[in-house]
Amino acid sequence: MKIPILDLKPQYASIKTDIHTALDRVLESGAFIMGPEVKQFEQEVAAYLGVQHAIGVNSGTDALVIGLKASGIGPEDEVITTPFSFFATAESISNVGAKPIFVDIDPQTFNLNADHIEAQITPKTKAILPVHLYGHPAAMATIIKVAQKYNLKVIEDCAQAFGAHYRSDEDNNESANDPLKVGHLRDQAVGTIGDVGAFSFFPSKNLGAYGDGGLITTNDDAIAETAKMLRVHGALKKYHNEVLGYNSRLDAIQAAILRVKLQHIDGWNRGRRQVAQSYNDGLANLPGIVTPQVVKGHVFHQYTVRVLDGKRDALKQYLADHDIGSMIYYPVPQDQLPVYLGQYDTLEVSSQYTQEVLSLPIWPELQPDTQNIIIKTIQKFYFG
Ligand SMILES: *Cc1c(COP(=O)(O)O)cnc(C)c1O
């Protein structure tokens, strides 16, 4: 039996009837771009996350680009972000004309090390762009504190973290007597904490559409109004374009699919956390493997271990030889990608981790029997 890194089929089978009903509704309506389906999804997802505005767009990448632009980020500006992410993160910063400034990651959480942000701030710094990588919420209390001190915008890359909750102190080893009043951050959905949240509905994400899709979230009325303009060619009123914008709308068909899936997301995220906990238990006796923290707000888009002693590629090959899929997220830090070659000094932790990380199969419906095969195969790699 081949075990892929991700299997979307069981989830579709479990909601097939509702999906077909939703698709029929859109097909019969004849309204395929924006329209009532998108509006209703936006209202439902805003209520779910607990945010004032939710604005559907074409992709997670567009959500980042439009979110940055709507926050006033552009040429000459610097944006502090993590080196350890999918390239869409830094690409969006570069594409609005700003310069990404990379701050190394926290060795425990794989996320931007918030304690190192302040040292990188210059008069040009305009924003911080943390990524909730693999579904683990970034250290938001510290990030917000620094942002307030230097009057910076915060744009959260939530592409891998739909439904994740930031829980102050608990999930990030942040100081309990933080001078910032973070009471409202005690337990809050990611994407509602900074100025802007950017979500992706790429099919493999925790809340995945059946095609491309994305979402901008904000509690700022002005940012919301600008973002709504930018997604339709810079026009609030049709044919009265005020600024240069984009064509970046969420399709009605994708919105209808997402409305069905939104009703299941909490259970699916619980399923992912359960799978992660079972991996942690099953791999606990292996000194050559560092398992991730299973914190309450984590939604495990990926389950990623560190494989020590230079054995990562050998383990990946061993799993492949036993028909088990695995992936390296990410093999090159963003700052060392060919597109930025020679522009940035190497950062220690993220560079090291690109040689060690290995993501194992995870999806909400992954069965214990199947997972045991994976765990046993890894045990055999070490103990024969
Ligand atoms: C997937 C992803 C994106 C981009 O989302 P798309 O919908 O594919 O454009 C951005 N950032 C991160 C961290 C991602 O994983």
The ligand as a MOL file (V3000), in Angstrom:
LIG
                    3D

  0  0  0     0  0            999 V3000
M  V30 BEGIN CTAB
M  V30 COUNTS 15 15 0 0 0
M  V30 BEGIN ATOM
M  V30 1 C 0.4330 28.3950 0.3960 0
M  V30 2 C 1.1570 29.5300 0.9920 0
M  V30 3 C 1.0580 30.8330 0.4710 0
M  V30 4 C 0.4150 31.1480 -0.8370 0
M  V30 5 O -0.9140 30.7710 -0.9770 0
M  V30 6 P -1.5070 30.5230 -2.4510 0
M  V30 7 O -2.9710 30.4120 -2.2190 0
M  V30 8 O -0.8940 29.2810 -2.9850 0
M  V30 9 O -1.1570 31.7120 -3.2740 0
M  V30 10 C 1.6720 31.8650 1.1580 0
M  V30 11 N 2.3620 31.6460 2.2840 0
M  V30 12 C 2.5150 30.4030 2.7950 0
M  V30 13 C 3.2780 30.2300 4.0720 0
M  V30 14 C 1.9220 29.3120 2.1680 0
M  V30 15 O 2.0820 28.0840 2.6840 0
M  V30 END ATOM
M  V30 BEGIN BOND
M  V30 1 1 1 2
M  V30 2 1 2 3
M  V30 3 2 2 14
M  V30 4 1 3 4
M  V30 5 2 3 10
M  V30 6 1 4 5
M  V30 7 1 5 6
M  V30 8 2 6 7
M  V30 9 1 6 8
M  V30 10 1 6 9
M  V30 11 1 10 11
M  V30 12 2 11 12
M  V30 13 1 12 13
M  V30 14 1 12 14
M  V30 15 1 14 15
M  V30 END BOND
M  V30 END CTAB
M  END
